[in-house]
Amino acid sequence: MKKLTRLQRILISAILVVTLIGSLMLALRQNTMTNIGYSAWTYIKYGLIDYPITSLSNMISDVSNLWHVYDDNVYLNEQLATQRSYETMYQDERNKNRELEKLLNLQGGMEEALRVNCSVLSRPVQNWNQSVTLSAGKNQDIEENMLVTSSEGAVGLIEHVETTTSQVRLLTSPELRNDIAIQIALDDGTNVEGILQSYDPKRKAYQVNLFDHDVTVANGQQVATSGKGGNYPAGVLIGTVVDTVIGDDAIVSTIYVKPVSNIQSFNYVSVIGMKKSA
């Protein structure tokens, strides 16, 4: 076998080196292109498929959570409103029970009086301080000019009577037809008497004229019925003295009496009259 010359060996070596380098470069090129292609597909798949699906799923999940939160809030608000309604109803019933208890306690000191307990059926909003309608009438022996009292004291007079209902003219009405005979217990043990004539809406007090102008009447003294009117007994509270007007002759001309505390709002009353002799 003929030996290769030096030049031939150099050429063969060069060809092998070039072939090896070319193969390596081709391999690296193919791997790089594959990685580039893979990366491009990954970005396209993420942008067009994975991300929209993930975003849509998250959005649906958020909407679902918000919907559940909304439902929970609606339910909680309904429960809170119901609880407030129950609290209001409880407070209203408790106030009515207290009112009834006070009304019953007032019955002990008037054995000679005719008393009819009843409830307020209506009170017109437009004439709130003028009249109310009661759930008792002729069938319960109620008559005109009987005194009507709340749990705190006198609030009106019977003005008109039907078979089962009655119309009350409140003492705060500007159309009060009948004067009310009153008395004030003085510190010396005597009484001064007078007439409740009208209601002064500016002062929010009754105007009372006394028969004895030389007496000393102080603010805070209680004013009650005297029983001299003939239709109802003595001792029913009318209100308390809040002001005294003294004339130029240094005598008491008029006193002003604040009504009982619950005259603006009451649910139950007693109609009080004198018992008829047999």
Residue pairs with C-beta under 8 A, 6 or more apart in sequence:
4 12
96 267
96 268
98 151
99 150
99 151
99 262
99 266
99 267
99 268
100 151
100 268
101 151
102 151
102 152
103 117
103 149
103 150
103 151
103 268
103 269
103 270
106 149
106 151
106 270
107 115
107 270
109 235
110 233
110 235
110 272
112 233
112 274
112 275
113 232
113 233
113 272
113 273
113 274
113 275
114 141
114 146
114 272
114 273
114 274
114 275
114 276
115 270
115 271
115 272
116 136
116 140
116 141
116 142
116 270
116 271
117 268
117 269
117 270
118 134
118 135
118 136
118 140
118 166
118 268
118 269
118 270
118 271
119 134
119 135
119 267
119 268
119 269
120 132
120 133
120 134
120 135
120 266
120 267
120 268
120 269
121 132
121 133
121 134
121 135
121 165
122 132
122 133
123 131
123 132
123 133
124 130
124 131
127 173
128 264
129 170
129 172
129 173
129 199
129 201
129 264
130 169
130 170
130 172
130 173
130 174
130 175
131 156
131 159
131 167
131 168
131 169
131 170
131 173
132 156
132 167
132 168
132 170
133 165
133 166
133 167
133 168
134 142
134 148
134 165
134 166
134 167
134 168
134 269
134 271
135 164
135 165
136 142
136 164
136 165
136 166
136 271
137 161
137 162
137 163
137 164
137 165
137 166
138 161
138 162
138 163
138 164
139 163
139 164
140 271
141 273
142 158
142 161
142 166
142 271
142 273
143 158
143 161
143 231
143 273
144 158
144 159
144 160
144 161
145 157
145 158
145 178
145 229
145 231
146 157
146 158
146 231
146 232
146 271
146 272
146 273
147 154
147 156
147 157
147 158
147 180
147 225
147 231
147 232
147 236
147 271
147 272
147 273
148 154
148 155
148 156
148 157
148 158
148 168
148 269
148 270
148 271
148 272
149 155
149 236
149 269
149 270
149 272
150 260
150 262
150 263
150 266
150 268
150 269
151 262
151 266
151 268
152 237
152 260
152 261
152 262
152 263
152 266
153 236
153 237
153 238
153 239
153 260
154 171
154 180
154 225
154 236
154 237
154 238
154 260
155 168
155 170
155 171
155 259
155 260
155 263
155 266
155 269
156 168
156 169
156 170
156 171
156 173
157 168
157 169
157 171
157 176
157 177
157 178
157 180
158 166
158 167
158 168
158 169
158 271
159 167
159 168
159 169
159 177
160 166
160 167
161 167
166 271
168 269
169 175
169 176
169 177
170 176
170 263
171 180
171 196
171 199
171 206
171 238
171 259
171 263
172 199
172 201
172 259
172 263
173 199
174 198
174 199
174 201
176 198
176 199
178 229
179 195
179 196
179 197
180 195
180 196
180 225
180 229
180 238
181 193
181 194
181 195
181 196
181 225
181 226
181 227
181 228
181 229
182 193
182 194
182 195
182 196
182 208
182 223
182 224
182 225
182 226
182 238
182 257
183 191
183 192
183 193
183 194
183 223
183 224
183 225
183 226
183 234
184 191
184 192
184 193
184 194
184 210
184 217
184 221
184 222
184 223
184 224
184 241
185 191
185 221
185 222
185 224
186 192
186 215
186 216
186 217
186 221
191 226
192 210
192 211
192 212
192 215
192 217
193 210
193 211
193 212
193 226
193 228
194 208
194 209
194 210
194 211
194 255
195 208
195 209
195 211
196 206
196 207
196 208
196 223
196 238
196 257
197 206
197 207
197 208
197 209
198 206
198 207
199 205
199 206
199 207
199 259
200 206
200 207
200 256
203 242
203 243
203 256
204 258
204 259
205 239
205 242
205 243
205 256
205 257
205 258
205 259
206 223
206 238
206 239
206 256
206 257
206 258
206 259
207 254
207 256
208 223
208 254
208 255
208 256
208 257
209 253
209 254
210 217
210 252
210 255
213 251
213 252
213 253
214 251
214 252
215 252
217 241
217 244
217 252
217 255
218 241
218 244
219 240
219 241
219 242
219 243
219 244
220 240
220 241
221 240
221 241
222 237
222 239
222 240
222 241
223 237
223 238
223 239
223 240
223 241
223 257
224 234
224 235
224 236
224 237
224 238
225 232
225 233
225 234
225 235
225 236
225 238
226 234
227 233
227 234
227 235
228 234
230 274
231 273
231 274
232 272
232 273
232 274
233 272
233 274
236 272
237 260
238 257
238 259
238 260
239 257
239 258
239 259
239 260
240 257
240 258
241 255
241 256
241 257
241 258
242 256
242 257
242 258
243 255
243 256
244 252
244 254
244 255
244 256
245 252
245 253
245 254
245 255
245 256
246 252
246 253
247 253
